[in-house]
């Protein structure tokens, strides 16, 4: 693997970051576009490897859909292939084939899809073998495992002969991602209701439309964090909307308490520093992809905080809770698990002259730990890992004034 080192830089001037497009929005509108037979005008699609993989697989339509390490692509294409009566084998990297998909497959089978596992039960690879008749229009699915299972089902729901009523059981995690999917569907003409834990979508047609993908709030979070950890600076992040569909726009509220003032205009958002008011606790249930970023920020600025809603982190690209604990320890910070899955972030008690960060094949581990460069020299074991969601990340680090050294 190719390593990359960031030299220490604590102060920044006026920096403009041309953020990448949203991977979450892109992957959803690509499925919607496929369901409308490609009659839409979609612009500003993400450069992320996950999105480019989705584009390639939808365009080439191969017999074997190899999603590489793209979890969203795996889940969305599984439902798309199964419910549009396509015979496909879905597979991915060794880690992808360790990520569970049984809950989604069980839901698809209950609707009438024929799906066969090719290896371990409940995990990829698997084969979709047909969908001849809808067996029910009302199914239940757990709401606390992955919102992507739910999004995968509801995007296909309008084309089901009887529509779909989806009952979410238990705690609903990442609700904002479910709402994003529904609001995107609405922009393509779909009517729905989402009341308490019940989503209802009648049989109806998508309408062709023009759609421009927003910049990525998940990618924006790393620049919020960098400025929060810096001594001084001012960042402008292009292409973000105040009324965003993306749940990770919650970073504005979080960072407001960690020393960042946000001011929107027509082109994006201006970030400036202010006094830290404190983040005593935060529930990441609906924005789990922000947890790593916020953990590192708190560790570096001396903020003790309690985190909840981290359950889904264990089944991401890596076990993100374990990975955070291991890497935070390298600069004397801790993420301590308590009762009822309440975690306490204990900030650093002293930072070494140089830190080597392992990325665990997880793009967010590299990007979340980037702000460590405000305190010390930091080396990441794999510079390519960011390609999954933010291929221009290291170039943007250079744009911000961080010196990068390849090894």
C-alpha positions as CSV (number, residue, x, y, z in Angstrom):
1,X,0.0,0.0,0.0
2,X,1.1,3.6,-0.7
3,X,1.5,5.6,2.5
4,X,1.0,9.4,2.7
5,X,2.3,11.8,5.4
6,X,0.9,15.2,6.4
7,X,3.3,17.7,7.9
8,X,2.1,19.7,10.9
9,X,0.1,22.9,10.2
10,X,-1.9,24.6,12.9
11,X,-2.9,27.9,11.2
12,X,-4.8,28.5,8.0
13,X,-5.8,31.5,6.0
14,X,-8.8,31.8,3.7
15,X,-9.4,28.4,2.1
16,X,-11.9,27.5,-0.6
17,X,-12.7,23.8,-0.9
18,X,-14.6,22.6,-4.0
19,X,-16.4,19.7,-2.3
20,X,-17.2,16.5,-4.2
21,X,-20.8,15.6,-5.0
22,X,-22.9,13.5,-2.6
23,X,-22.3,9.8,-2.9
24,X,-25.6,9.1,-1.0
25,X,-27.7,11.2,-3.4
26,X,-25.9,10.0,-6.5
27,X,-26.4,6.3,-5.7
28,X,-30.1,6.8,-5.1
29,X,-30.8,8.8,-8.2
30,X,-28.9,6.3,-10.3
31,X,-31.3,3.5,-9.1
32,X,-34.3,5.8,-9.7
33,X,-33.0,6.6,-13.2
34,X,-32.6,2.9,-14.0
35,X,-36.2,2.3,-12.8
36,X,-37.4,5.1,-15.2
37,X,-35.4,3.6,-18.0
38,X,-32.9,6.4,-18.0
39,X,-35.1,9.2,-19.3
40,X,-33.8,11.8,-16.8
41,X,-31.2,14.5,-17.0
42,X,-28.9,14.0,-14.0
43,X,-25.9,16.2,-13.4
44,X,-23.1,16.5,-10.9
45,X,-22.8,12.8,-10.1
46,X,-20.2,11.8,-7.5
47,X,-16.7,11.0,-8.4
48,X,-16.6,8.4,-5.6
49,X,-15.6,4.9,-6.5
50,X,-18.8,3.5,-5.1
51,X,-20.8,5.7,-7.5
52,X,-18.6,5.1,-10.5
53,X,-19.0,1.3,-9.8
54,X,-22.8,1.8,-9.7
55,X,-22.7,3.7,-13.0
56,X,-20.6,1.0,-14.7
57,X,-22.7,-1.9,-13.5
58,X,-25.9,-0.3,-14.6
59,X,-24.6,0.6,-18.0
60,X,-22.8,-2.6,-18.8
61,X,-25.4,-4.9,-17.1
62,X,-23.1,-7.9,-16.7
63,X,-24.2,-11.3,-15.5
64,X,-22.0,-10.9,-12.4
65,X,-22.4,-7.7,-10.5
66,X,-19.1,-7.2,-8.6
67,X,-19.6,-4.2,-6.4
68,X,-16.0,-4.3,-5.0
69,X,-16.2,-2.8,-1.5
70,X,-19.4,-0.7,-2.0
71,X,-22.0,-1.6,0.6
72,X,-24.6,0.8,-0.7
73,X,-24.1,-0.5,-4.2
74,X,-24.5,-4.1,-3.1
75,X,-27.7,-3.4,-1.2
76,X,-29.3,-1.2,-3.8
77,X,-28.5,-3.5,-6.7
78,X,-29.6,-6.6,-4.8
79,X,-33.1,-5.2,-4.5
80,X,-33.1,-3.7,-8.0
81,X,-32.0,-7.0,-9.6
82,X,-34.4,-9.1,-7.5
83,X,-37.5,-7.0,-8.0
84,X,-37.0,-6.2,-11.7
85,X,-36.7,-9.9,-12.4
86,X,-33.1,-10.0,-13.4
87,X,-30.9,-13.1,-13.1
88,X,-27.7,-11.8,-11.5
89,X,-24.9,-12.9,-9.2
90,X,-23.8,-10.3,-6.7
91,X,-20.4,-10.4,-5.1
92,X,-17.6,-8.1,-3.9
93,X,-14.3,-8.0,-2.0
94,X,-13.6,-10.5,0.8
95,X,-14.7,-7.8,3.4
96,X,-17.9,-7.1,1.4
97,X,-18.7,-10.8,1.6
98,X,-18.4,-10.6,5.4
99,X,-21.0,-7.9,5.6
100,X,-24.5,-9.3,6.4
101,X,-27.4,-8.9,3.9
102,X,-29.8,-11.5,5.3
103,X,-32.4,-9.1,6.5
104,X,-32.7,-7.5,3.1
105,X,-32.8,-10.9,1.3
106,X,-35.4,-12.2,3.7
107,X,-37.6,-9.1,3.0
108,X,-37.1,-9.6,-0.8
109,X,-38.0,-13.3,-0.6
110,X,-41.2,-12.4,1.4
111,X,-42.2,-10.1,-1.5
112,X,-41.7,-13.0,-4.0
113,X,-38.1,-12.7,-5.1
114,X,-36.1,-15.9,-5.6
115,X,-32.6,-15.5,-4.2
116,X,-30.0,-18.2,-3.6
117,X,-26.8,-17.8,-1.5
118,X,-23.7,-19.0,-3.2
119,X,-21.7,-19.4,0.0
120,X,-22.4,-18.6,3.7
121,X,-26.1,-18.1,4.5
122,X,-26.9,-14.5,5.0
123,X,-23.9,-13.1,3.2
124,X,-22.8,-12.4,-0.3
125,X,-22.3,-13.8,-2.9
126,X,-25.8,-14.6,-3.9
127,X,-27.9,-15.0,-7.0
128,X,-31.2,-13.4,-7.9
129,X,-33.2,-15.9,-9.9
130,X,-36.5,-14.3,-10.6
131,X,-39.6,-12.4,-9.5
132,X,-42.8,-13.7,-11.1
133,X,-45.5,-12.6,-8.6
134,X,-45.8,-10.3,-5.6
135,X,-46.7,-12.4,-2.6
136,X,-47.6,-9.6,-0.2
137,X,-47.9,-5.8,-0.1
138,X,-47.1,-5.5,3.7
139,X,-43.8,-6.6,5.2
140,X,-41.9,-5.9,8.4
141,X,-38.2,-5.1,8.6
142,X,-35.9,-4.1,11.5
143,X,-35.2,-0.4,11.6
144,X,-32.1,-0.5,13.7
145,X,-29.6,-2.4,11.4
146,X,-29.1,-0.5,8.1
147,X,-31.2,2.2,6.6
148,X,-29.8,1.1,3.2
149,X,-32.0,-2.1,3.4
150,X,-35.0,0.1,3.8
151,X,-34.0,2.5,1.0
152,X,-33.3,-0.4,-1.3
153,X,-36.9,-1.7,-0.8
154,X,-38.7,1.6,-1.0
155,X,-37.1,2.8,-4.2
156,X,-38.5,-0.3,-6.0
157,X,-41.8,-0.1,-4.2
158,X,-43.7,2.1,-6.7
159,X,-43.2,-0.4,-9.5
160,X,-44.5,-3.4,-7.4
161,X,-47.9,-4.4,-8.8
162,X,-49.5,-3.9,-5.3
163,X,-47.2,-1.2,-4.0
164,X,-45.7,-1.6,-0.5
165,X,-46.5,-0.9,3.1
166,X,-43.2,-1.2,5.1
167,X,-43.4,-1.5,8.8
168,X,-40.2,-0.7,10.6
169,X,-39.8,-2.6,13.9
170,X,-37.8,-1.6,16.9
171,X,-35.6,1.5,17.1
172,X,-35.3,3.3,13.7
173,X,-31.6,4.2,12.9
174,X,-30.4,6.7,10.3
175,X,-34.0,7.9,9.8
176,X,-32.6,11.0,7.9
177,X,-31.2,8.6,5.2
178,X,-34.7,7.0,4.8
179,X,-36.2,10.5,4.6
180,X,-33.6,11.5,2.0
181,X,-34.6,8.5,-0.2
182,X,-38.3,9.3,0.1
183,X,-37.7,13.0,-0.7
184,X,-35.6,12.2,-3.7
185,X,-38.3,9.8,-4.9
186,X,-40.8,12.6,-4.5
187,X,-38.7,14.8,-6.8
188,X,-39.2,12.1,-9.4
189,X,-43.0,12.2,-9.0
190,X,-43.6,9.6,-6.3
191,X,-46.2,10.1,-3.6
192,X,-45.8,8.4,-0.2
193,X,-46.6,8.6,3.5
194,X,-44.1,8.0,6.4
195,X,-45.9,8.2,9.7
196,X,-44.3,6.9,12.9
197,X,-42.9,3.6,11.8
198,X,-45.0,2.9,8.7
199,X,-44.0,3.8,5.1
200,X,-46.8,3.5,2.5
201,X,-46.1,3.7,-1.2
202,X,-48.8,2.9,-3.8
203,X,-48.2,1.4,-7.2
204,X,-47.3,4.4,-9.5
205,X,-44.8,5.5,-12.1
206,X,-41.7,7.6,-11.7
207,X,-41.7,10.8,-13.8
208,X,-38.6,11.9,-15.8
209,X,-37.0,15.1,-14.5
210,X,-33.8,17.1,-14.3
211,X,-31.8,16.7,-11.1
212,X,-28.5,18.1,-9.9
213,X,-26.7,16.3,-7.1
214,X,-25.7,18.4,-4.1
215,X,-22.2,18.6,-2.7
216,X,-21.4,16.0,0.0
217,X,-22.0,16.8,3.6
218,X,-20.1,13.8,4.8
219,X,-17.1,15.1,2.9
220,X,-17.7,18.6,4.3
221,X,-17.5,17.3,7.9
222,X,-13.7,16.8,7.7
223,X,-13.1,20.5,6.9
224,X,-15.3,21.5,9.8
225,X,-13.2,19.3,12.0
226,X,-9.9,20.6,10.6
227,X,-10.8,24.2,11.4
228,X,-12.1,23.3,14.8
229,X,-8.7,21.7,15.6
230,X,-6.7,24.5,14.1
231,X,-5.5,27.7,15.8
232,X,-6.9,30.0,13.2
233,X,-8.4,30.0,9.7
234,X,-11.5,30.5,7.5
235,X,-12.9,27.9,5.2
236,X,-15.5,28.3,2.4
237,X,-17.2,25.0,1.3
238,X,-18.8,25.2,-2.1
239,X,-22.1,23.6,-3.2
240,X,-23.8,23.0,0.2
241,X,-27.5,23.9,0.8
242,X,-29.0,25.1,4.1
243,X,-32.1,23.0,3.5
244,X,-30.3,19.8,2.6
245,X,-31.7,16.3,2.1
246,X,-28.6,14.8,3.6
247,X,-28.6,13.8,7.3
248,X,-24.9,14.6,7.7
249,X,-25.8,18.3,7.5
250,X,-26.2,17.8,11.2
251,X,-22.5,18.5,11.4
252,X,-23.4,22.3,11.5
253,X,-25.2,21.8,14.8
254,X,-22.5,19.6,16.3
255,X,-19.6,21.9,15.3
256,X,-21.5,24.9,16.5
257,X,-20.8,23.5,19.9
258,X,-17.2,22.6,19.1
259,X,-16.1,26.1,18.0
260,X,-17.3,26.6,14.4
261,X,-19.7,29.3,13.1
262,X,-21.5,28.5,9.9
263,X,-22.9,31.2,7.5
264,X,-24.7,30.1,4.3
265,X,-24.9,32.0,1.0
266,X,-26.0,31.0,-2.5
267,X,-22.8,29.3,-3.3
268,X,-22.1,27.4,-0.1
269,X,-21.1,27.9,3.5
270,X,-18.5,30.0,5.2
271,X,-16.8,28.5,8.3
272,X,-15.1,30.7,10.9
273,X,-13.8,29.9,14.4
274,X,-15.6,30.9,17.6
275,X,-15.5,29.9,21.3
276,X,-16.3,26.2,22.2
277,X,-19.5,25.9,24.1
278,X,-19.2,22.2,24.7
279,X,-20.6,18.9,23.4
280,X,-21.5,17.0,26.6
281,X,-23.3,14.2,24.6
282,X,-24.6,13.4,21.2
283,X,-26.8,10.6,19.7
284,X,-25.4,9.5,16.3
285,X,-28.3,7.2,15.5
286,X,-29.4,9.2,12.5
287,X,-25.9,10.3,11.3
288,X,-23.5,7.5,12.1
289,X,-21.0,8.5,9.4
290,X,-20.1,11.6,11.5
291,X,-19.1,9.7,14.6
292,X,-15.4,9.2,13.6
293,X,-15.0,12.8,12.7
294,X,-16.5,14.1,15.9
295,X,-14.6,11.6,18.0
296,X,-11.3,12.8,16.6
297,X,-12.3,16.5,16.9
298,X,-13.2,16.1,20.6
299,X,-10.0,14.1,21.3
300,X,-7.9,16.9,19.8
301,X,-9.6,20.0,21.3
302,X,-9.9,18.5,24.9
303,X,-13.7,17.9,24.9
304,X,-15.0,15.0,27.0
305,X,-18.3,13.7,25.5
306,X,-20.7,10.8,25.7
307,X,-21.7,9.2,22.4
308,X,-24.7,7.0,21.7
309,X,-26.2,5.5,18.6
310,X,-23.0,3.9,17.4
311,X,-24.4,0.4,17.0
312,X,-24.3,0.3,13.2
313,X,-20.6,1.2,13.2
314,X,-19.7,-2.4,13.8
315,X,-20.9,-3.6,10.4
316,X,-19.4,-0.8,8.2
317,X,-16.3,-1.1,6.1
318,X,-14.6,-2.2,9.2
319,X,-15.7,-2.4,12.9
320,X,-15.4,1.3,13.3
321,X,-15.7,1.2,17.1
322,X,-12.7,-1.1,17.4
323,X,-10.8,0.9,14.8
324,X,-11.4,4.2,16.6
325,X,-10.3,2.8,19.9
326,X,-7.1,1.5,18.5
327,X,-6.1,4.7,16.6
328,X,-7.2,7.1,19.3
329,X,-4.9,5.3,21.7
330,X,-2.0,6.2,19.5
331,X,-2.2,9.8,20.7
332,X,-3.4,9.0,24.2
333,X,-7.2,9.5,23.7
334,X,-9.8,6.9,24.5
335,X,-13.3,5.8,23.5
336,X,-14.6,3.8,26.5
337,X,-17.7,1.6,26.2
338,X,-20.0,1.7,29.1
339,X,-23.4,0.2,29.9
340,X,-26.3,0.3,27.4
341,X,-23.8,1.1,24.5
342,X,-23.0,4.5,25.9
343,X,-19.4,5.5,24.9
344,X,-17.3,8.1,26.6
345,X,-14.7,10.0,24.5
346,X,-11.8,10.9,26.7
347,X,-9.5,13.5,25.0
348,X,-5.8,13.2,24.5
349,X,-3.5,13.6,27.4
350,X,-0.4,14.2,25.2
351,X,0.4,13.9,21.5
352,X,3.6,12.2,20.2
353,X,5.9,14.0,17.7
354,X,4.6,11.6,15.0
355,X,1.6,9.3,14.7
356,X,1.0,6.4,12.2
357,X,-2.7,5.8,11.5
358,X,-4.0,2.5,10.2
359,X,-7.0,2.9,7.9
360,X,-8.5,-0.6,8.1
361,X,-9.6,-0.4,4.4
362,X,-12.0,2.3,5.6
363,X,-12.1,5.7,3.8
364,X,-13.6,7.5,6.8
365,X,-10.7,6.4,9.1
366,X,-8.2,8.2,6.9
367,X,-10.3,11.4,6.5
368,X,-11.5,11.6,10.1
369,X,-8.0,11.5,11.4
370,X,-6.6,14.0,9.0
371,X,-7.1,16.9,11.5
372,X,-4.5,15.3,13.6
373,X,-2.1,17.2,11.3
374,X,-2.9,20.4,13.2
375,X,-1.0,18.9,16.2
376,X,1.6,16.6,14.9
377,X,3.1,14.9,11.8
378,X,0.8,12.1,10.8
379,X,1.2,9.1,8.4
380,X,-1.6,7.1,6.9
381,X,-1.0,3.5,5.7
382,X,-3.0,3.7,2.5
383,X,-3.6,6.9,0.6
384,X,-5.8,5.2,-2.0
385,X,-8.5,4.3,0.6
386,X,-10.2,7.7,0.2
387,X,-11.1,6.8,-3.4
388,X,-14.2,5.1,-2.2
389,X,-16.0,8.4,-1.5
390,X,-13.6,11.3,-2.0
391,X,-10.9,10.7,-4.6
392,X,-9.7,14.3,-4.5
393,X,-9.3,14.4,-0.7
394,X,-5.5,14.6,-0.6
395,X,-5.5,17.3,-3.4
396,X,-7.9,19.3,-1.3
397,X,-5.6,18.9,1.7
398,X,-2.9,20.4,-0.4
399,X,-5.3,23.2,-1.4
400,X,-5.9,23.9,2.2
401,X,-2.1,24.3,2.7
402,X,-1.3,20.9,4.2
403,X,2.0,19.5,2.9
404,X,1.7,15.9,1.7
405,X,4.6,13.5,1.4
406,X,4.2,10.2,-0.5
407,X,6.1,7.1,0.8
